[in-house]
Amino acid sequence: MENLSGISGYVASTLVLFTFVAKDMRLLRTVAIFSNLAFITYGTIEWLPPVLFLHLVLLPVNIVRLGEALRATCATGNRTQADSAQTLGAGMTACGQSPVAPWPFFLGTPKTTRPALPIR
């Protein structure tokens, strides 16, 4: 088992390195998904709960973000515009996406602050 553990750890680390050099958001998210799977394997074999739980949380995040990037590409038909739509939310509204997450329904309606006093 030590051999599988070492292999999965090195594969996961190499995949993380590849995500840092990827210029295309779709490629980055795809490699990150495989990196998450490799780290989940590594964290399970070596029983490293922080590594395991971190990548169990990051895996669905990367899957959702990859889906958003693919939908942006399909919606625009323009790869360059779709890439910019995944850069810190710029242009996401043009693709029908909101760059800000909706207010969580379980927190209730956000309270408004008092209006500022007029300056005299």
PAMITI-703323 format. One record per atom (N, C-alpha, C, CB): residue number from 0; residue in three letters; atom name; z, y, x. Coordinates in steps of 0.2 Angstrom, whole numbers, plus 2048, in hexadecimal, padded with zeros to 3 digits. Glycine has a CB too. Layout:
<atoms>
<NUM, 'Ala', 'CA', <Z, Y, X>>,
...
</atoms>
This chain:
<atoms>
<0, 'Met', 'N', <800, 7FA, 804>>,
<0, 'Met', 'CA', <800, 800, 800>>,
<0, 'Met', 'C', <800, 806, 804>>,
<0, 'Met', 'CB', <806, 800, 7FB>>,
<1, 'Glu', 'N', <803, 806, 80A>>,
<1, 'Glu', 'CA', <803, 80C, 80E>>,
<1, 'Glu', 'C', <7FC, 80E, 810>>,
<1, 'Glu', 'CB', <807, 80A, 815>>,
<2, 'Asn', 'N', <7F7, 80A, 811>>,
<2, 'Asn', 'CA', <7F0, 80C, 812>>,
<2, 'Asn', 'C', <7ED, 80F, 80D>>,
<2, 'Asn', 'CB', <7EC, 805, 814>>,
<3, 'Leu', 'N', <7EE, 80D, 807>>,
<3, 'Leu', 'CA', <7EB, 811, 801>>,
<3, 'Leu', 'C', <7EE, 817, 800>>,
<3, 'Leu', 'CB', <7EC, 80C, 7FA>>,
<4, 'Ser', 'N', <7F5, 818, 801>>,
<4, 'Ser', 'CA', <7F8, 81E, 801>>,
<4, 'Ser', 'C', <7F6, 823, 806>>,
<4, 'Ser', 'CB', <800, 81D, 802>>,
<5, 'Gly', 'N', <7F5, 821, 80C>>,
<5, 'Gly', 'CA', <7F2, 825, 811>>,
<5, 'Gly', 'C', <7EB, 828, 810>>,
<5, 'Gly', 'CB', <7F2, 822, 818>>,
<6, 'Ile', 'N', <7E7, 823, 80D>>,
<6, 'Ile', 'CA', <7E0, 825, 80C>>,
<6, 'Ile', 'C', <7E0, 82A, 806>>,
<6, 'Ile', 'CB', <7DC, 81E, 80A>>,
<7, 'Ser', 'N', <7E4, 829, 801>>,
<7, 'Ser', 'CA', <7E3, 82D, 7FB>>,
<7, 'Ser', 'C', <7E6, 834, 7FD>>,
<7, 'Ser', 'CB', <7E8, 82A, 7F5>>,
<8, 'Gly', 'N', <7EB, 834, 801>>,
<8, 'Gly', 'CA', <7EE, 83B, 804>>,
<8, 'Gly', 'C', <7E9, 83F, 808>>,
<8, 'Gly', 'CB', <7F4, 83A, 808>>,
<9, 'Tyr', 'N', <7E5, 83B, 80C>>,
<9, 'Tyr', 'CA', <7E0, 83F, 810>>,
<9, 'Tyr', 'C', <7DA, 841, 80C>>,
<9, 'Tyr', 'CB', <7DE, 83A, 816>>,
<10, 'Val', 'N', <7D8, 83C, 807>>,
<10, 'Val', 'CA', <7D2, 83E, 803>>,
<10, 'Val', 'C', <7D4, 844, 7FF>>,
<10, 'Val', 'CB', <7D1, 838, 7FE>>,
<11, 'Ala', 'N', <7DA, 844, 7FC>>,
<11, 'Ala', 'CA', <7DC, 84A, 7F8>>,
<11, 'Ala', 'C', <7DD, 850, 7FC>>,
<11, 'Ala', 'CB', <7E3, 849, 7F5>>,
<12, 'Ser', 'N', <7DF, 850, 802>>,
<12, 'Ser', 'CA', <7E0, 856, 806>>,
<12, 'Ser', 'C', <7D9, 859, 808>>,
<12, 'Ser', 'CB', <7E4, 855, 80C>>,
<13, 'Thr', 'N', <7D4, 854, 809>>,
<13, 'Thr', 'CA', <7CD, 856, 80B>>,
<13, 'Thr', 'C', <7CA, 859, 805>>,
<13, 'Thr', 'CB', <7C9, 850, 80D>>,
<14, 'Leu', 'N', <7CB, 857, 7FF>>,
<14, 'Leu', 'CA', <7C8, 859, 7F9>>,
<14, 'Leu', 'C', <7CB, 861, 7F8>>,
<14, 'Leu', 'CB', <7C9, 855, 7F3>>,
<15, 'Val', 'N', <7D1, 862, 7F9>>,
<15, 'Val', 'CA', <7D4, 868, 7F9>>,
<15, 'Val', 'C', <7D0, 86D, 7FD>>,
<15, 'Val', 'CB', <7DC, 868, 7FA>>,
<16, 'Leu', 'N', <7CF, 86B, 803>>,
<16, 'Leu', 'CA', <7CC, 86F, 808>>,
<16, 'Leu', 'C', <7C5, 871, 806>>,
<16, 'Leu', 'CB', <7CB, 86B, 80F>>,
<17, 'Phe', 'N', <7C1, 86C, 803>>,
<17, 'Phe', 'CA', <7BB, 86D, 800>>,
<17, 'Phe', 'C', <7BB, 872, 7FA>>,
<17, 'Phe', 'CB', <7B7, 867, 7FD>>,
<18, 'Thr', 'N', <7C0, 873, 7F6>>,
<18, 'Thr', 'CA', <7C1, 878, 7F1>>,
<18, 'Thr', 'C', <7C1, 87F, 7F4>>,
<18, 'Thr', 'CB', <7C7, 876, 7EC>>,
<19, 'Phe', 'N', <7C4, 87F, 7FA>>,
<19, 'Phe', 'CA', <7C4, 886, 7FD>>,
<19, 'Phe', 'C', <7BE, 889, 7FF>>,
<19, 'Phe', 'CB', <7C9, 886, 802>>,
<20, 'Val', 'N', <7B9, 884, 801>>,
<20, 'Val', 'CA', <7B3, 886, 803>>,
<20, 'Val', 'C', <7AD, 886, 7FE>>,
<20, 'Val', 'CB', <7B0, 882, 809>>,
<21, 'Ala', 'N', <7AF, 884, 7F8>>,
<21, 'Ala', 'CA', <7AA, 884, 7F3>>,
<21, 'Ala', 'C', <7A9, 88B, 7F0>>,
<21, 'Ala', 'CB', <7AC, 87F, 7ED>>,
<22, 'Lys', 'N', <7A2, 88D, 7EF>>,
<22, 'Lys', 'CA', <7A0, 893, 7ED>>,
<22, 'Lys', 'C', <79F, 893, 7E5>>,
<22, 'Lys', 'CB', <79A, 896, 7F0>>,
<23, 'Asp', 'N', <79D, 88D, 7E3>>,
<23, 'Asp', 'CA', <79B, 88C, 7DC>>,
<23, 'Asp', 'C', <7A1, 88A, 7D8>>,
<23, 'Asp', 'CB', <795, 887, 7DB>>,
<24, 'Met', 'N', <7A3, 88D, 7D2>>,
<24, 'Met', 'CA', <7A9, 88C, 7CE>>,
<24, 'Met', 'C', <7A9, 885, 7CC>>,
<24, 'Met', 'CB', <7AA, 891, 7C9>>,
<25, 'Arg', 'N', <7A3, 883, 7C9>>,
<25, 'Arg', 'CA', <7A2, 87C, 7C7>>,
<25, 'Arg', 'C', <7A4, 877, 7CC>>,
<25, 'Arg', 'CB', <79B, 87B, 7C3>>,
<26, 'Leu', 'N', <7A1, 878, 7D2>>,
<26, 'Leu', 'CA', <7A2, 873, 7D7>>,
<26, 'Leu', 'C', <7AA, 873, 7D9>>,
<26, 'Leu', 'CB', <79E, 875, 7DD>>,
<27, 'Leu', 'N', <7AD, 879, 7DA>>,
<27, 'Leu', 'CA', <7B4, 87A, 7DB>>,
<27, 'Leu', 'C', <7B8, 876, 7D6>>,
<27, 'Leu', 'CB', <7B6, 881, 7DB>>,
<28, 'Arg', 'N', <7B7, 877, 7D0>>,
<28, 'Arg', 'CA', <7BB, 873, 7CB>>,
<28, 'Arg', 'C', <7BA, 86C, 7CB>>,
<28, 'Arg', 'CB', <7B9, 876, 7C4>>,
<29, 'Thr', 'N', <7B4, 86A, 7CC>>,
<29, 'Thr', 'CA', <7B2, 862, 7CD>>,
<29, 'Thr', 'C', <7B6, 85F, 7D3>>,
<29, 'Thr', 'CB', <7AB, 861, 7CD>>,
<30, 'Val', 'N', <7B6, 862, 7D8>>,
<30, 'Val', 'CA', <7B9, 860, 7DE>>,
<30, 'Val', 'C', <7C1, 860, 7DD>>,
<30, 'Val', 'CB', <7B7, 864, 7E5>>,
<31, 'Ala', 'N', <7C3, 865, 7DA>>,
<31, 'Ala', 'CA', <7CA, 866, 7D9>>,
<31, 'Ala', 'C', <7CD, 860, 7D4>>,
<31, 'Ala', 'CB', <7CC, 86D, 7D5>>,
<32, 'Ile', 'N', <7C9, 85E, 7CF>>,
<32, 'Ile', 'CA', <7CB, 859, 7CB>>,
<32, 'Ile', 'C', <7CB, 852, 7CF>>,
<32, 'Ile', 'CB', <7C5, 858, 7C5>>,
<33, 'Phe', 'N', <7C7, 851, 7D3>>,
<33, 'Phe', 'CA', <7C7, 84B, 7D7>>,
<33, 'Phe', 'C', <7CD, 84C, 7DC>>,
<33, 'Phe', 'CB', <7C1, 84A, 7DB>>,
<34, 'Ser', 'N', <7CE, 852, 7DE>>,
<34, 'Ser', 'CA', <7D4, 853, 7E3>>,
<34, 'Ser', 'C', <7DB, 851, 7DF>>,
<34, 'Ser', 'CB', <7D4, 85A, 7E6>>,
<35, 'Asn', 'N', <7DB, 854, 7D9>>,
<35, 'Asn', 'CA', <7E1, 852, 7D4>>,
<35, 'Asn', 'C', <7E2, 84B, 7D3>>,
<35, 'Asn', 'CB', <7E0, 856, 7CE>>,
<36, 'Leu', 'N', <7DC, 847, 7D2>>,
<36, 'Leu', 'CA', <7DD, 840, 7D1>>,
<36, 'Leu', 'C', <7DF, 83D, 7D8>>,
<36, 'Leu', 'CB', <7D6, 83D, 7CF>>,
<37, 'Ala', 'N', <7DD, 83F, 7DD>>,
<37, 'Ala', 'CA', <7DF, 83C, 7E4>>,
<37, 'Ala', 'C', <7E7, 83D, 7E5>>,
<37, 'Ala', 'CB', <7DB, 83E, 7E9>>,
<38, 'Phe', 'N', <7E9, 844, 7E4>>,
<38, 'Phe', 'CA', <7F0, 845, 7E5>>,
<38, 'Phe', 'C', <7F4, 842, 7DF>>,
<38, 'Phe', 'CB', <7F1, 84D, 7E4>>,
<39, 'Ile', 'N', <7F2, 840, 7D9>>,
<39, 'Ile', 'CA', <7F6, 83D, 7D5>>,
<39, 'Ile', 'C', <7F7, 835, 7D7>>,
<39, 'Ile', 'CB', <7F2, 83D, 7CE>>,
<40, 'Thr', 'N', <7F1, 833, 7DA>>,
<40, 'Thr', 'CA', <7F2, 82C, 7DD>>,
<40, 'Thr', 'C', <7F7, 82C, 7E3>>,
<40, 'Thr', 'CB', <7EB, 82A, 7DF>>,
<41, 'Tyr', 'N', <7F6, 831, 7E7>>,
<41, 'Tyr', 'CA', <7FB, 831, 7ED>>,
<41, 'Tyr', 'C', <802, 832, 7EB>>,
<41, 'Tyr', 'CB', <7F8, 837, 7F1>>,
<42, 'Gly', 'N', <803, 837, 7E6>>,
<42, 'Gly', 'CA', <80A, 838, 7E4>>,
<42, 'Gly', 'C', <80D, 832, 7E0>>,
<42, 'Gly', 'CB', <80A, 83E, 7DF>>,
<43, 'Thr', 'N', <809, 82E, 7DD>>,
<43, 'Thr', 'CA', <80B, 828, 7D9>>,
<43, 'Thr', 'C', <80D, 823, 7DE>>,
<43, 'Thr', 'CB', <806, 826, 7D4>>,
<44, 'Ile', 'N', <809, 822, 7E3>>,
<44, 'Ile', 'CA', <80A, 81C, 7E8>>,
<44, 'Ile', 'C', <810, 81E, 7EC>>,
<44, 'Ile', 'CB', <804, 81B, 7ED>>,
<45, 'Glu', 'N', <810, 824, 7EF>>,
<45, 'Glu', 'CA', <816, 826, 7F3>>,
<45, 'Glu', 'C', <81C, 828, 7EF>>,
<45, 'Glu', 'CB', <814, 82C, 7F8>>,
<46, 'Trp', 'N', <81C, 829, 7E9>>,
<46, 'Trp', 'CA', <821, 82C, 7E4>>,
<46, 'Trp', 'C', <823, 832, 7E7>>,
<46, 'Trp', 'CB', <826, 827, 7E3>>,
<47, 'Leu', 'N', <81F, 837, 7E6>>,
<47, 'Leu', 'CA', <820, 83E, 7E8>>,
<47, 'Leu', 'C', <820, 842, 7E1>>,
<47, 'Leu', 'CB', <81B, 841, 7ED>>,
<48, 'Pro', 'N', <825, 843, 7DD>>,
<48, 'Pro', 'CA', <825, 846, 7D7>>,
<48, 'Pro', 'C', <822, 84D, 7D7>>,
<48, 'Pro', 'CB', <82B, 846, 7D4>>,
<49, 'Pro', 'N', <824, 851, 7DC>>,
<49, 'Pro', 'CA', <821, 858, 7DC>>,
<49, 'Pro', 'C', <819, 858, 7DC>>,
<49, 'Pro', 'CB', <823, 85C, 7E1>>,
<50, 'Val', 'N', <816, 854, 7E1>>,
<50, 'Val', 'CA', <80F, 853, 7E1>>,
<50, 'Val', 'C', <80C, 850, 7DB>>,
<50, 'Val', 'CB', <80D, 84F, 7E8>>,
<51, 'Leu', 'N', <80F, 84B, 7D9>>,
<51, 'Leu', 'CA', <80D, 848, 7D3>>,
<51, 'Leu', 'C', <80C, 84C, 7CD>>,
<51, 'Leu', 'CB', <811, 842, 7D1>>,
<52, 'Phe', 'N', <812, 850, 7CB>>,
<52, 'Phe', 'CA', <812, 854, 7C5>>,
<52, 'Phe', 'C', <80E, 85A, 7C6>>,
<52, 'Phe', 'CB', <819, 856, 7C4>>,
<53, 'Leu', 'N', <80D, 85D, 7CC>>,
<53, 'Leu', 'CA', <809, 863, 7CD>>,
<53, 'Leu', 'C', <802, 861, 7CB>>,
<53, 'Leu', 'CB', <80A, 865, 7D4>>,
<54, 'His', 'N', <7FF, 85B, 7CD>>,
<54, 'His', 'CA', <7F8, 85A, 7CC>>,
<54, 'His', 'C', <7F7, 857, 7C5>>,
<54, 'His', 'CB', <7F6, 855, 7D1>>,
<55, 'Leu', 'N', <7FD, 854, 7C2>>,
<55, 'Leu', 'CA', <7FC, 852, 7BB>>,
<55, 'Leu', 'C', <7FB, 858, 7B7>>,
<55, 'Leu', 'CB', <802, 84E, 7B9>>,
<56, 'Val', 'N', <7FE, 85E, 7B9>>,
<56, 'Val', 'CA', <7FD, 864, 7B5>>,
<56, 'Val', 'C', <7F6, 868, 7B7>>,
<56, 'Val', 'CB', <803, 869, 7B7>>,
<57, 'Leu', 'N', <7F5, 867, 7BD>>,
<57, 'Leu', 'CA', <7EE, 86B, 7BF>>,
<57, 'Leu', 'C', <7E8, 867, 7BD>>,
<57, 'Leu', 'CB', <7EE, 86B, 7C7>>,
<58, 'Leu', 'N', <7E8, 861, 7BC>>,
<58, 'Leu', 'CA', <7E2, 85D, 7BA>>,
<58, 'Leu', 'C', <7E0, 85F, 7B3>>,
<58, 'Leu', 'CB', <7E4, 855, 7B9>>,
<59, 'Pro', 'N', <7E3, 860, 7AE>>,
<59, 'Pro', 'CA', <7E1, 863, 7A7>>,
<59, 'Pro', 'C', <7DE, 86A, 7A8>>,
<59, 'Pro', 'CB', <7E6, 862, 7A2>>,
<60, 'Val', 'N', <7E2, 86E, 7AC>>,
<60, 'Val', 'CA', <7E0, 875, 7AD>>,
<60, 'Val', 'C', <7D9, 875, 7B0>>,
<60, 'Val', 'CB', <7E5, 879, 7B2>>,
<61, 'Asn', 'N', <7D8, 871, 7B5>>,
<61, 'Asn', 'CA', <7D1, 871, 7B9>>,
<61, 'Asn', 'C', <7CC, 86E, 7B4>>,
<61, 'Asn', 'CB', <7D1, 86C, 7BF>>,
<62, 'Ile', 'N', <7CD, 869, 7B0>>,
<62, 'Ile', 'CA', <7C9, 866, 7AB>>,
<62, 'Ile', 'C', <7C6, 86C, 7A6>>,
<62, 'Ile', 'CB', <7CB, 860, 7A7>>,
<63, 'Val', 'N', <7CB, 870, 7A3>>,
<63, 'Val', 'CA', <7CA, 875, 79E>>,
<63, 'Val', 'C', <7C6, 87A, 7A2>>,
<63, 'Val', 'CB', <7D0, 878, 79C>>,
<64, 'Arg', 'N', <7C7, 87C, 7A8>>,
<64, 'Arg', 'CA', <7C4, 882, 7AB>>,
<64, 'Arg', 'C', <7BD, 87F, 7AD>>,
<64, 'Arg', 'CB', <7C7, 884, 7B2>>,
<65, 'Leu', 'N', <7BC, 879, 7AF>>,
<65, 'Leu', 'CA', <7B5, 877, 7B0>>,
<65, 'Leu', 'C', <7B1, 877, 7A9>>,
<65, 'Leu', 'CB', <7B5, 86F, 7B3>>,
<66, 'Gly', 'N', <7B4, 875, 7A4>>,
<66, 'Gly', 'CA', <7B0, 876, 79D>>,
<66, 'Gly', 'C', <7AE, 87D, 79C>>,
<66, 'Gly', 'CB', <7B5, 873, 798>>,
<67, 'Glu', 'N', <7B3, 881, 79D>>,
<67, 'Glu', 'CA', <7B1, 889, 79C>>,
<67, 'Glu', 'C', <7AB, 88B, 7A1>>,
<67, 'Glu', 'CB', <7B7, 88D, 79E>>,
<68, 'Ala', 'N', <7AB, 889, 7A7>>,
<68, 'Ala', 'CA', <7A6, 88A, 7AB>>,
<68, 'Ala', 'C', <79F, 887, 7A9>>,
<68, 'Ala', 'CB', <7A8, 888, 7B3>>,
<69, 'Leu', 'N', <7A0, 881, 7A7>>,
<69, 'Leu', 'CA', <799, 87E, 7A4>>,
<69, 'Leu', 'C', <797, 881, 79E>>,
<69, 'Leu', 'CB', <79B, 877, 7A3>>,
<70, 'Arg', 'N', <79C, 883, 799>>,
<70, 'Arg', 'CA', <799, 887, 793>>,
<70, 'Arg', 'C', <797, 88D, 795>>,
<70, 'Arg', 'CB', <79F, 887, 78F>>,
<71, 'Ala', 'N', <799, 891, 79A>>,
<71, 'Ala', 'CA', <797, 897, 79C>>,
<71, 'Ala', 'C', <790, 897, 79E>>,
<71, 'Ala', 'CB', <79B, 89B, 7A1>>,
<72, 'Thr', 'N', <78F, 892, 7A2>>,
<72, 'Thr', 'CA', <788, 890, 7A5>>,
<72, 'Thr', 'C', <783, 88F, 79F>>,
<72, 'Thr', 'CB', <788, 88B, 7AA>>,
<73, 'Cys', 'N', <785, 88B, 79A>>,
<73, 'Cys', 'CA', <781, 889, 795>>,
<73, 'Cys', 'C', <77F, 88F, 790>>,
<73, 'Cys', 'CB', <784, 883, 791>>,
<74, 'Ala', 'N', <785, 893, 78F>>,
<74, 'Ala', 'CA', <784, 899, 78B>>,
<74, 'Ala', 'C', <77F, 89E, 78D>>,
<74, 'Ala', 'CB', <78B, 89C, 789>>,
<75, 'Thr', 'N', <780, 89F, 794>>,
<75, 'Thr', 'CA', <77C, 8A5, 797>>,
<75, 'Thr', 'C', <775, 8A2, 799>>,
<75, 'Thr', 'CB', <780, 8A8, 79C>>,
<76, 'Gly', 'N', <775, 89C, 79B>>,
<76, 'Gly', 'CA', <76F, 89A, 79E>>,
<76, 'Gly', 'C', <76D, 89D, 7A5>>,
<76, 'Gly', 'CB', <769, 89B, 799>>,
<77, 'Asn', 'N', <772, 8A1, 7A7>>,
<77, 'Asn', 'CA', <771, 8A4, 7AE>>,
<77, 'Asn', 'C', <777, 8A2, 7B2>>,
<77, 'Asn', 'CB', <770, 8AC, 7AD>>,
<78, 'Arg', 'N', <775, 89E, 7B7>>,
<78, 'Arg', 'CA', <77B, 89C, 7BC>>,
<78, 'Arg', 'C', <77F, 8A1, 7BF>>,
<78, 'Arg', 'CB', <778, 897, 7C1>>,
<79, 'Thr', 'N', <77B, 8A7, 7C1>>,
<79, 'Thr', 'CA', <77F, 8AC, 7C5>>,
<79, 'Thr', 'C', <784, 8B0, 7C0>>,
<79, 'Thr', 'CB', <77A, 8B1, 7C8>>,
<80, 'Gln', 'N', <781, 8B1, 7BA>>,
<80, 'Gln', 'CA', <786, 8B4, 7B5>>,
<80, 'Gln', 'C', <78B, 8B0, 7B3>>,
<80, 'Gln', 'CB', <782, 8B6, 7AF>>,
<81, 'Ala', 'N', <78A, 8A9, 7B3>>,
<81, 'Ala', 'CA', <78F, 8A5, 7B1>>,
<81, 'Ala', 'C', <795, 8A4, 7B6>>,
<81, 'Ala', 'CB', <78D, 89E, 7B0>>,
<82, 'Asp', 'N', <793, 8A5, 7BD>>,
<82, 'Asp', 'CA', <797, 8A5, 7C2>>,
<82, 'Asp', 'C', <79C, 8AB, 7C2>>,
<82, 'Asp', 'CB', <794, 8A4, 7C9>>,
<83, 'Ser', 'N', <799, 8B1, 7C0>>,
<83, 'Ser', 'CA', <79D, 8B7, 7C0>>,
<83, 'Ser', 'C', <7A1, 8B7, 7BA>>,
<83, 'Ser', 'CB', <798, 8BD, 7C0>>,
<84, 'Ala', 'N', <7A0, 8B3, 7B5>>,
<84, 'Ala', 'CA', <7A4, 8B2, 7AF>>,
<84, 'Ala', 'C', <7AA, 8AE, 7B1>>,
<84, 'Ala', 'CB', <7A0, 8AF, 7A9>>,
<85, 'Gln', 'N', <7AA, 8AB, 7B6>>,
<85, 'Gln', 'CA', <7B0, 8A7, 7B8>>,
<85, 'Gln', 'C', <7B4, 8AA, 7BE>>,
<85, 'Gln', 'CB', <7AE, 8A0, 7BB>>,
<86, 'Thr', 'N', <7B2, 8B0, 7C0>>,
<86, 'Thr', 'CA', <7B6, 8B4, 7C5>>,
<86, 'Thr', 'C', <7BB, 8B9, 7C2>>,
<86, 'Thr', 'CB', <7B1, 8B8, 7C9>>,
<87, 'Leu', 'N', <7C1, 8B6, 7C2>>,
<87, 'Leu', 'CA', <7C7, 8BA, 7BF>>,
<87, 'Leu', 'C', <7C5, 8BD, 7B8>>,
<87, 'Leu', 'CB', <7C8, 8C0, 7C4>>,
<88, 'Gly', 'N', <7C2, 8BA, 7B4>>,
<88, 'Gly', 'CA', <7C0, 8BC, 7AD>>,
<88, 'Gly', 'C', <7BB, 8C1, 7AC>>,
<88, 'Gly', 'CB', <7C7, 8BE, 7AA>>,
<89, 'Ala', 'N', <7B8, 8C3, 7B1>>,
<89, 'Ala', 'CA', <7B3, 8C8, 7B1>>,
<89, 'Ala', 'C', <7AD, 8C5, 7AD>>,
<89, 'Ala', 'CB', <7B1, 8CB, 7B8>>,
<90, 'Gly', 'N', <7AB, 8C9, 7A8>>,
<90, 'Gly', 'CA', <7A5, 8C7, 7A4>>,
<90, 'Gly', 'C', <7A6, 8C1, 79F>>,
<90, 'Gly', 'CB', <7A0, 8C4, 7A9>>,
<91, 'Met', 'N', <7AC, 8BF, 79F>>,
<91, 'Met', 'CA', <7AE, 8B9, 79A>>,
<91, 'Met', 'C', <7AD, 8BB, 793>>,
<91, 'Met', 'CB', <7B5, 8B7, 79B>>,
<92, 'Thr', 'N', <7AE, 8C1, 791>>,
<92, 'Thr', 'CA', <7AD, 8C4, 78A>>,
<92, 'Thr', 'C', <7A5, 8C3, 789>>,
<92, 'Thr', 'CB', <7B0, 8CB, 789>>,
<93, 'Ala', 'N', <7A1, 8C4, 78D>>,
<93, 'Ala', 'CA', <79A, 8C4, 78C>>,
<93, 'Ala', 'C', <798, 8BD, 78A>>,
<93, 'Ala', 'CB', <796, 8C6, 792>>,
<94, 'Cys', 'N', <79C, 8B8, 78C>>,
<94, 'Cys', 'CA', <79A, 8B1, 78B>>,
<94, 'Cys', 'C', <79E, 8AF, 785>>,
<94, 'Cys', 'CB', <79C, 8AD, 791>>,
<95, 'Gly', 'N', <7A1, 8B3, 781>>,
<95, 'Gly', 'CA', <7A5, 8B1, 77C>>,
<95, 'Gly', 'C', <7AC, 8AE, 77D>>,
<95, 'Gly', 'CB', <7A1, 8AD, 777>>,
<96, 'Gln', 'N', <7AE, 8AF, 783>>,
<96, 'Gln', 'CA', <7B5, 8AD, 785>>,
<96, 'Gln', 'C', <7BA, 8B3, 786>>,
<96, 'Gln', 'CB', <7B4, 8A8, 78C>>,
<97, 'Ser', 'N', <7C0, 8B1, 785>>,
<97, 'Ser', 'CA', <7C5, 8B6, 786>>,
<97, 'Ser', 'C', <7C8, 8B5, 78D>>,
<97, 'Ser', 'CB', <7CA, 8B6, 781>>,
<98, 'Pro', 'N', <7C8, 8BB, 791>>,
<98, 'Pro', 'CA', <7CB, 8BA, 798>>,
<98, 'Pro', 'C', <7D3, 8B9, 798>>,
<98, 'Pro', 'CB', <7C9, 8C0, 79C>>,
<99, 'Val', 'N', <7D6, 8BB, 792>>,
<99, 'Val', 'CA', <7DD, 8BB, 791>>,
<99, 'Val', 'C', <7DF, 8B5, 78C>>,
<99, 'Val', 'CB', <7E0, 8C2, 78F>>,
<100, 'Ala', 'N', <7E4, 8B1, 78D>>,
<100, 'Ala', 'CA', <7E6, 8AC, 789>>,
<100, 'Ala', 'C', <7E9, 8AF, 783>>,
<100, 'Ala', 'CB', <7EB, 8A7, 78C>>,
<101, 'Pro', 'N', <7E8, 8AC, 77D>>,
<101, 'Pro', 'CA', <7EA, 8AF, 777>>,
<101, 'Pro', 'C', <7F2, 8AE, 777>>,
<101, 'Pro', 'CB', <7E8, 8AB, 770>>,
<102, 'Trp', 'N', <7F5, 8B3, 773>>,
<102, 'Trp', 'CA', <7FC, 8B3, 772>>,
<102, 'Trp', 'C', <7FF, 8AC, 76F>>,
<102, 'Trp', 'CB', <7FF, 8B9, 76E>>,
<103, 'Pro', 'N', <804, 8A9, 773>>,
<103, 'Pro', 'CA', <806, 8A2, 770>>,
<103, 'Pro', 'C', <809, 8A3, 769>>,
<103, 'Pro', 'CB', <80B, 89F, 775>>,
<104, 'Phe', 'N', <807, 89F, 764>>,
<104, 'Phe', 'CA', <809, 8A0, 75D>>,
<104, 'Phe', 'C', <810, 89F, 75C>>,
<104, 'Phe', 'CB', <805, 89B, 759>>,
<105, 'Phe', 'N', <813, 89A, 761>>,
<105, 'Phe', 'CA', <81A, 899, 760>>,
<105, 'Phe', 'C', <81F, 89E, 762>>,
<105, 'Phe', 'CB', <81C, 892, 764>>,
<106, 'Leu', 'N', <81C, 8A3, 765>>,
<106, 'Leu', 'CA', <821, 8A9, 767>>,
<106, 'Leu', 'C', <821, 8AE, 762>>,
<106, 'Leu', 'CB', <81E, 8AC, 76E>>,
<107, 'Gly', 'N', <81D, 8AE, 75C>>,
<107, 'Gly', 'CA', <81D, 8B2, 757>>,
<107, 'Gly', 'C', <818, 8B8, 759>>,
<107, 'Gly', 'CB', <824, 8B5, 756>>,
<108, 'Thr', 'N', <818, 8BD, 755>>,
<108, 'Thr', 'CA', <814, 8C3, 756>>,
<108, 'Thr', 'C', <817, 8C7, 75B>>,
<108, 'Thr', 'CB', <813, 8C7, 74F>>,
<109, 'Pro', 'N', <813, 8CA, 760>>,
<109, 'Pro', 'CA', <816, 8CE, 765>>,
<109, 'Pro', 'C', <818, 8D4, 762>>,
<109, 'Pro', 'CB', <810, 8CF, 76A>>,
<110, 'Lys', 'N', <81E, 8D6, 765>>,
<110, 'Lys', 'CA', <821, 8DD, 762>>,
<110, 'Lys', 'C', <81E, 8E2, 766>>,
<110, 'Lys', 'CB', <829, 8DC, 764>>,
<111, 'Thr', 'N', <81D, 8E8, 762>>,
<111, 'Thr', 'CA', <81A, 8EE, 765>>,
<111, 'Thr', 'C', <81F, 8F2, 768>>,
<111, 'Thr', 'CB', <815, 8F1, 760>>,
<112, 'Thr', 'N', <81E, 8F6, 76C>>,
<112, 'Thr', 'CA', <822, 8FB, 76F>>,
<112, 'Thr', 'C', <822, 901, 76B>>,
<112, 'Thr', 'CB', <821, 8FC, 777>>,
<113, 'Arg', 'N', <827, 905, 76C>>,
<113, 'Arg', 'CA', <827, 90B, 768>>,
<113, 'Arg', 'C', <822, 910, 76B>>,
<113, 'Arg', 'CB', <82E, 90F, 769>>,
<114, 'Pro', 'N', <81E, 914, 767>>,
<114, 'Pro', 'CA', <819, 918, 76A>>,
<114, 'Pro', 'C', <81D, 91D, 76F>>,
<114, 'Pro', 'CB', <815, 91C, 765>>,
<115, 'Ala', 'N', <819, 91F, 774>>,
<115, 'Ala', 'CA', <81B, 924, 779>>,
<115, 'Ala', 'C', <81D, 92B, 775>>,
<115, 'Ala', 'CB', <817, 925, 77F>>,
<116, 'Leu', 'N', <822, 92F, 777>>,
<116, 'Leu', 'CA', <823, 935, 775>>,
<116, 'Leu', 'C', <81D, 93A, 777>>,
<116, 'Leu', 'CB', <82A, 938, 777>>,
<117, 'Pro', 'N', <81B, 93E, 773>>,
<117, 'Pro', 'CA', <816, 943, 775>>,
<117, 'Pro', 'C', <819, 948, 77A>>,
<117, 'Pro', 'CB', <814, 947, 76F>>,
<118, 'Ile', 'N', <814, 94A, 77F>>,
<118, 'Ile', 'CA', <816, 94E, 784>>,
<118, 'Ile', 'C', <815, 955, 782>>,
<118, 'Ile', 'CB', <811, 94D, 78B>>,
<119, 'Arg', 'N', <81A, 95A, 783>>,
<119, 'Arg', 'CA', <81A, 960, 780>>,
<119, 'Arg', 'C', <818, 965, 786>>,
<119, 'Arg', 'CB', <821, 962, 77E>>,
</atoms>
